[in-house]
Amino acid sequence: MSTETSHPAADGLRDGDRRVLEQYLSHLRIERGLSANTLAAYRRDLTRYLRRLAETGTDVAAVDAQDVTAHLRTIRSGGDGGTPLAASSAARALAAVRGLHAFLDAERSSRTGDPARGLPAPSRPRTLPHPITVGEASRLLEAAGRPGTGSFSTERALRDRALLEVLYGLGARISEAIGLDVDDVDLAARSAVLRGKGDKHRVVPVGRYALEALEAYLTRARPSLAVRGKGTPAIFLGSRGGRLTRQAAWQIIRRAAGDAEIEGPIGPHTLRHSFATHLLHGGADVRAVQELLGHASVTTTQLYTQVTADSLREAHAAAHPRSRGTAPGHGTRSGA
């Protein structure tokens, strides 16, 4: 693999660096099966990295640990003229750089080995999910199923209700929900196959409400939407009969949240967060929730246990006599 340098082009990349980038992204797409969204994020992060190397006259095959550390400082501060990145985004960018250098090392195209190996990622705050309540979830789902006006309003309402039931009832990511094909759902077995990150598949149970919503949509609405398209196996269809887009799914959720008068930002991940939190509130084992969510590590799932623990602390503080301001025996008593 050649990494020869040349003068930067209009995009700020040298010809050799651009070839390296395309080869690495091709490797990620073919060998690791990364999604289009993840590949786009890698492209952005690595373009910024390779552009900085070009500006400093550094050959990507000769990068050392100090060069990578300097780049990390730069993207945190915005010193290269780009947007300063928060710790979480900088950690993602560092992961992209690490992957690139590991790839070059494996291809024997690096003269310095893997310079990014062992560099610590920026510490990221553990942000906790903000789930909606069970009552709010019910209101949201009911609002999604209320027909609006215009053509295909009934069909759209059935679709929207089924989509939100899948997001909340199965804990699906938005990409997994809109990526569902008809053959992925077995109504008789009450199960569905979700395609997660890295094209990893998992089989999840379909609860009664999601099952009823899917059956209603598939029999009473999808055929009318499908005839407007060119034939697609997708379950959730847009107004033109093609697979529902991520943007359209977001709009459906926002519209339902507005109709349900739920305050605060509501998105697809809100329903996934709520799915996990409500399961744990109901006594589900964290390992089972990990499997249902498709988390590679239980550490990610344990964020939801913290949410549950916070709720329990609040309940304890509000109700237990040793947590309230008045201790036992100091309040009003009747009788001896």
C-alpha positions, 0 to 999 in steps of 0.5 A: 500500500503506497502512502506517498505524499503530494500537494493537498487537493481542494479537500485538503487531502493528499492523493496518497492519504485519500487512497489510504482512507478509501482502502480503510473504509472499504475494509470496514464496509466489507470485512466488518460490515459497518453501517453507512452512518458509521462509515460516514462518521469515520470518513468525517473524523479521518478526513479531519485527521489526514487534513491536519497531517497534510498541513503539518507535512507529516506522512501518515506512515510515519506518525508517532504517538505525539502526532496523535496526541497533538491531533486529539488536543486540536480537535478538542480545542478547535485549533484546526479551525474545525468545531471543538469536539466534546469528550464523547465525540473526541473519543469516537474520532480517536477510535477512528484514528486508532483503527486506521493505524492498526489497519496500516500496521496490519498491512505493513504500511506503517514505519512506526508500527501502531502509534495510537495503541495504548493512548487513553481516550478522553474521559466521557461523562456517563450521561444517563438516559431520560426515559418517559413514564409508563403513562406517557408511553401509553399516551404517545402510542395512542396519539400515534394511532389517531388518524389525521386528515388527508389521503391514507390517514387511516393507513398512516395511523396504523403504520405509525402506531405499529412503528412506535410499538416496535420501538417501545415494545421491542427496544429496537433502534430506529435503524433496526425498526425501519430495516425490518422486512416482512420475513423478519417478523414471525407473527405466529411465533411472536418473534422478530429478527433485528439487525443491529450494529455490525450486521449482528442479528438477534431474535427478540420476543414480540409482546401482545400490543406490538403484535396486535399493532403489526397485524393491524398494519400489515393486513389493513394498511401496508397493502395500500401503501405498497401498491404505490411503490415498486415492491420492497420487502420493508415492513414500514413504508412511506407515502410513496411505497418505499422503505420508511426513512429515518427522517420520516420516522423521527417526524412521526415520533415528534408529531405523536409526542406533540399530540400527546402533550409530552414535554421535553425532547422525544426521539427513537432512543427515548423509547428504547431507553424507556423499554429498558428502564421499564423492564428493570423496574419490573424486575427483569435481570440486567443480563436479559435486558442486555440480550434484548437490547443487543448490547455487546457489553453489560456495562452499557446496559448497567446505565439503566440500572443506575436510572432505576437505582435513582428512582428507588432512592427518590422513593425511599427518601419520600416514603421511609420514616428514616429518610423523611424530616420527621423521625418515628415518634416525633410526629402526631400519635393517637392512642397510648 
